[in-house]
Amino acid sequence: MNMPADAQPVAQFGETPFTRKKQRSEKIARAIFAVMVACIVIPLIVIIGYLVKEGYSLISWKFLTTNPTHGMREGGIWSALLGTFWLVGVSLCISAPIGVLAAVYLNEYAKDNWFTRVVNLAVVNLAGVPSIVHALFGLGAFVLFAHMGRSILAASLTLAIMTMPVIIASTKEALAAVPRQFREACWNVGATKWQTIWRIVLPNSISGILTGVILQVSRTAGETAPIMFTGAVFYRRIEEGNLFAYNITDQCMALSTHLFAVKTQVTNAPEALSFAIALVLLGLVVFVNLTAILIRSWLRGRKKW
């Protein structure tokens, strides 16, 4: 049957009212998510911009490499900056190996029984304990009971216990993401369980493990209460330029406690000083995170699956 010349063809796959409704719903959802992202990003940009505006004038190499002087109203932040590096580094050396090995045991070796479920529950609950509770625990367990005194070691152990659940949880997720076929292929050629974990599972999950380490570093650098109770000191003058000016048994200054002291206990301090300290602390966290993210992206790019 021939169609009249002036007749319009009927679109067989044209939009229906149901399709248009779905598209409207998608646009609304996209707009809502965009607003939510803006509510997170815009305040962050405003905060960083305000810190840069107020504190950038004091940032210099001399500010980073000299000790505070004149009652911490002048000078730099060398002793606090180095103390932060020591606290983060020592706590990372303690928490990372223990956290990774604990996650390996829970994911690869432990059977699904009541004991394993209790351990997993304890890890989850430990991650939600307030930092002030960890501070009191560190004071009682390490400073008093273990006779470590207020020191970098006691503070780092407290920080390690506080951040270890994050490393355990992220490592478990990373290990579980490695396909089981990788393990079975190794077992079929005669490899032991530990050889499979060491040669195959851990290398293929290192990017996920780094996620927990990133979060650990970020949280450790900014904590105040745990180190204030266990190892931080109000003021300490150390040798400038010497990365080993602190001993592990010494008390140390830290950027977070130094910022608190300057803002609340030091009178007649320049207004820009506290903003400069906060800017350095934020820049330190961003630098460490960015470095770890770049390493993680590089490792992910080397994956073959």
C-alpha positions in Angstrom: 0.0 0.0 0.0 1.5 3.3 -1.1 1.8 6.2 1.5 0.3 9.6 0.3 3.0 12.1 -0.7 1.9 14.6 1.9 1.7 12.1 4.8 4.3 12.4 7.6 6.2 9.2 8.6 5.4 7.9 12.1 8.4 7.8 14.4 8.7 4.2 15.6 11.2 5.1 18.4 10.1 8.5 19.4 10.0 9.8 22.9 7.1 8.6 25.0 5.6 10.3 28.1 7.3 7.7 30.3 10.7 8.4 28.7 10.3 12.2 29.1 9.4 11.6 32.8 12.5 9.6 33.3 14.7 12.2 31.7 13.2 14.9 33.9 13.9 12.8 37.0 17.5 12.3 35.8 18.0 16.0 35.3 16.5 16.8 38.8 18.8 14.1 40.4 21.8 15.5 38.6 21.0 19.0 39.8 20.6 17.8 43.4 23.9 16.0 43.3 25.6 19.1 41.8 24.3 21.2 44.6 25.5 18.7 47.2 29.0 18.7 45.7 29.0 22.5 45.6 28.0 22.6 49.3 31.2 20.6 50.0 33.6 22.2 47.6 32.7 25.9 48.0 33.2 26.0 51.8 36.5 24.2 51.3 37.7 26.8 48.7 36.5 29.6 50.9 38.4 28.3 54.0 41.6 27.7 52.0 41.4 31.1 50.3 40.8 32.8 53.7 43.9 31.0 55.2 46.0 32.0 52.2 44.9 35.6 52.4 45.5 36.0 56.1 48.6 33.9 56.6 50.6 33.9 53.3 52.5 37.1 54.2 54.4 35.2 56.9 55.2 32.0 54.9 58.9 31.9 54.0 61.8 29.5 54.2 63.0 31.3 57.3 59.6 30.9 58.9 59.8 27.1 58.3 63.4 26.6 59.5 63.7 28.8 62.6 62.4 28.3 66.1 59.8 30.4 67.8 61.2 33.4 69.7 60.0 36.1 72.0 57.4 34.0 73.7 56.4 32.4 70.4 55.2 35.8 69.1 58.0 35.9 66.5 60.3 33.6 64.7 59.3 30.4 62.9 57.8 27.0 63.5 60.8 24.7 63.0 60.5 22.8 66.3 56.7 22.3 65.8 57.1 21.2 62.2 59.8 18.7 62.9 57.9 17.4 65.9 54.9 16.8 63.6 57.1 14.8 61.1 58.4 12.7 64.0 55.0 11.9 65.4 53.5 11.0 62.0 56.5 9.0 60.9 56.9 7.0 64.1 53.2 6.3 64.4 53.1 5.2 60.7 56.0 2.8 61.2 54.1 1.2 64.1 50.5 1.2 62.7 51.1 0.3 59.1 52.9 -3.1 59.5 50.6 -4.2 62.3 47.5 -3.0 60.5 48.4 -4.7 57.3 49.3 -8.0 58.9 46.2 -8.0 61.0 44.1 -7.4 57.9 45.9 -10.2 56.1 45.2 -12.6 58.9 41.5 -11.6 59.1 41.0 -11.8 55.4 43.2 -14.7 54.4 43.7 -17.0 57.4 40.9 -16.5 60.0 37.9 -18.7 59.8 34.4 -17.3 60.0 33.6 -18.0 63.6 32.6 -16.1 66.7 36.1 -15.0 67.5 36.7 -13.5 64.1 33.3 -11.7 64.3 34.2 -10.3 67.7 37.6 -9.0 66.3 35.9 -7.4 63.4 33.3 -5.8 65.7 36.1 -4.5 67.9 37.9 -3.0 65.0 34.8 -1.2 63.8 34.0 0.1 67.3 37.6 1.2 67.9 37.4 3.4 64.8 34.5 5.3 66.4 36.1 6.0 69.8 36.7 9.8 70.3 40.2 11.0 70.3 40.1 12.2 73.9 39.4 8.7 75.0 42.4 7.5 73.1 44.4 10.3 74.8 43.4 9.1 78.3 44.2 5.5 77.3 47.6 6.5 76.1 48.3 8.5 79.2 47.4 5.5 81.4 48.9 2.7 79.3 52.1 4.2 77.9 53.0 7.2 80.0 52.1 5.8 83.4 51.9 2.0 83.3 54.7 1.4 80.7 56.8 4.1 82.3 57.6 5.7 79.0 56.8 9.2 80.3 55.5 11.9 78.1 57.5 11.3 74.9 57.3 11.0 71.2 57.2 7.2 71.5 54.2 7.3 73.9 52.4 9.8 71.7 53.1 7.9 68.5 51.8 4.6 70.1 48.6 6.4 71.0 48.2 7.8 67.5 49.0 4.3 66.0 46.2 2.7 68.1 43.8 5.4 67.1 44.4 5.1 63.4 45.0 1.4 63.1 41.3 0.5 62.5 41.3 2.6 59.3 44.3 0.8 57.9 42.9 -2.6 58.8 39.5 -1.9 57.2 41.0 -0.4 54.0 43.5 -3.2 53.7 40.8 -5.9 54.1 38.7 -4.3 51.4 41.8 -4.1 49.1 42.7 -7.8 49.7 39.1 -8.9 49.1 39.1 -7.1 45.8 41.8 -9.3 44.4 40.1 -12.1 42.3 40.1 -15.5 44.0 41.2 -17.0 40.6 44.7 -15.4 41.2 45.0 -17.4 44.5 43.8 -20.6 42.9 46.2 -20.3 40.0 49.1 -20.0 42.4 47.9 -22.9 44.6 47.6 -25.1 41.5 51.3 -24.6 40.6 52.4 -25.5 44.1 52.8 -22.1 45.8 52.1 -21.9 49.5 49.5 -19.7 50.9 52.0 -17.2 52.2 53.9 -17.1 48.9 50.6 -16.4 47.2 49.9 -13.6 49.5 53.3 -12.1 49.4 53.9 -12.4 45.6 50.4 -11.9 44.2 47.8 -10.7 46.6 49.7 -7.8 48.3 51.2 -6.4 45.2 47.8 -6.3 43.5 46.2 -4.6 46.5 48.9 -2.1 47.4 46.9 0.8 45.9 44.0 0.1 48.2 46.3 -0.3 51.2 47.7 3.2 50.5 44.2 4.6 50.9 44.3 3.7 54.6 47.8 5.0 55.0 46.7 8.4 53.4 43.8 8.6 55.9 46.1 7.7 58.7 48.6 10.4 57.9 45.9 13.1 57.5 44.3 12.3 60.8 47.6 11.9 62.7 49.0 15.3 61.6 45.9 17.1 62.8 45.3 15.4 66.1 45.7 17.5 69.3 44.2 15.8 72.3 46.2 12.5 72.1 49.6 14.1 71.8 48.7 16.9 74.3 48.2 14.2 77.0 51.1 11.9 76.0 54.0 13.8 74.4 53.5 17.4 73.3 55.2 20.2 75.1 54.2 23.9 75.1 57.6 25.1 74.0 61.0 23.5 73.2 63.9 25.0 71.4 65.9 22.6 69.2 68.9 22.8 66.9 67.7 24.4 63.6 68.2 22.4 60.4 68.9 19.1 62.3 66.3 16.5 61.3 67.4 14.4 64.3 67.2 17.1 66.9 64.5 15.2 68.7 65.1 11.8 70.4 62.3 9.3 70.5 62.1 9.6 74.3 61.9 13.4 74.2 58.8 15.6 74.4 58.2 17.6 71.2 56.2 20.5 69.8 53.6 19.8 67.1 51.8 22.1 64.7 48.4 21.3 66.0 49.2 22.1 69.7 51.4 25.0 68.7 48.4 26.5 66.8 46.2 26.0 69.8 48.8 27.6 72.1 49.4 30.6 69.9 45.7 31.3 69.5 44.6 30.8 73.1 47.6 31.3 75.4 50.1 33.6 73.7 49.2 37.3 74.2 49.9 40.0 71.6 50.8 37.5 68.9 50.4 38.7 65.3 47.0 37.9 63.9 48.6 36.4 60.8 50.8 34.0 62.8 48.0 31.5 63.7 46.7 31.6 60.1 50.2 30.9 58.8 50.6 27.9 61.1 47.2 26.6 60.0 48.2 27.1 56.4 51.5 25.1 56.8 49.6 22.3 58.6 47.0 22.2 55.8 49.7 22.3 53.1 51.6 19.4 54.8 48.5 17.2 54.8 47.7 18.1 51.2 51.2 17.5 50.1 51.4 14.0 51.7 47.9 13.1 50.4 48.8 14.3 46.8 52.0 12.3 46.8 50.3 9.1 48.0 47.4 9.6 45.5 49.9 9.9 42.6 51.7 6.8 43.8 48.4 5.0 44.1 47.3 6.0 40.6 50.7 4.9 39.2 50.3 1.5 40.9 46.8 1.1 39.6 47.9 1.8 36.1 50.3 -1.1 36.3 47.5 -3.6 37.0 46.8 -6.1 34.3 43.2 -6.8 35.4 
